[in-house]
């Protein structure tokens, strides 16, 4: 009987090890537009004018919610890898759902990577459209 328990324990351990590799990482659901608007204190359309480490300088083109200066600093760092902000290109325009800065610091995305959405390319980014002529 003790030998059978040992075998059962080894089989159980093997199944646990096999299942550990296929376990998903943290899954994050993209929030709806309404959820993004509700959580944000500031919603702007802005063009990135400078990138410096984990901070970008943004010239505000239009405010959809809240008040801010015409030029703001936005932090892009987050400790949660799945929510890492994937921006920003100088000259590109973004829709940003932001939280107000703490202690006079930077604004930051309220939804991580889902809170800063690229809506326009930089002026120098061009794409050739193939001709339909043969």
C-alpha positions, 0 to 999 in steps of 0.5 A: 500500500505505501508503494502505491501512494508513492506512485500516486504522488509522483503521478500527481506531481508530474501532472502539476508540473505539466500544467504549470507551463501552460498556465496563462499569464495575467489576462487583462480585458480591454475596458469599454469606451464608457469605462475608460471615460468614467475612470479618467479625470482627463481625456485628451487628443494630443500630439507627442513632441518629446520622449524622455525615458518613461515620460512623454511631452504632449501638446494637447490638441483637444480636451474631451474631459477635464482641464489641463495645460496646453502642454502636459507630461505623461508617464508611461511606466507601469509595474504590471507588464500586461498593462505596459503602455505601448507608446509613444512616437514623436509626432504621432497623435493619441487619444489619452485617458489620463489620471491627474498627476499626484504632487504636481507630477506627470499624468498617467494612463488610467487603463495602462496600454488600453488608455493611450490609443494611437489615432494618427501617424507622425507627419513623416510616416508615409505609406505607398499605396500600390497602383491598380494599373497593370 
